[in-house]
Amino acid sequence: LENVKGLLNHAGGTTFTTILNTLGELGYWWEFQILNSDGYVAQNRERVFIIGHLGGKPRRAIFPIGRKGGNTIKQIGNIVKTESFGGNPQRGRVYSPEGLSPTLNTAQGGGRIPKVVIPVLTPNRLVKRQNGRRFKEDGEPMFTLTAQDRHGIYDGDRIRELTPLECFRLQGFPDEFFHRARAAGVSDRQLYKQAGNAVTVNVVYEIA
């Protein structure tokens, strides 16, 4: 199961407690962890993942897992603790030639030197009031993709929106998956929504 991190605090925590208790009543041993996609792709996306194992405790625990330094909440049964993980030097910066989204890696002058780009939130509404930052620093991951917000990049010359394909890449989908959806007649508006509502493929693969 996957949901936004805020689920843990919804209704003072009673919603999340109800979910876990219900899983237990159905016979599932459960464990959960908050994982950020930025350890896997160039996107800041914190989500809570719950793993259920029918019939009691599994032979081995799934969590904790993680590729990025820092603390994450982990709970099994009624024990709550904080886990720390080692850092990952390969953070998939959006301007790396080895990064996930090659469309973002525009070379200057026809050479192999990448053009540095930084993430921008709602690039088509720069006068919109914004809680928090609208621009990130060089090397920081993309803002969390959502079904509502538009995202873009600033390359030092201009600001432009991310394309639907770039959004799919930031969620870890292979290009062929996107092209099949486009060939089936899915509109750009729906493609943006699908990317924003999706679960980051790389994170789910790691859990699996």
Summary of the structure (lengths in Angstrom):
residues: 208
radius of gyration: 19.0
end to end distance: 12.2
largest distance: 62.6
contacts: 562
relative contact order: 0.14
helix: 29%
strand: 25%
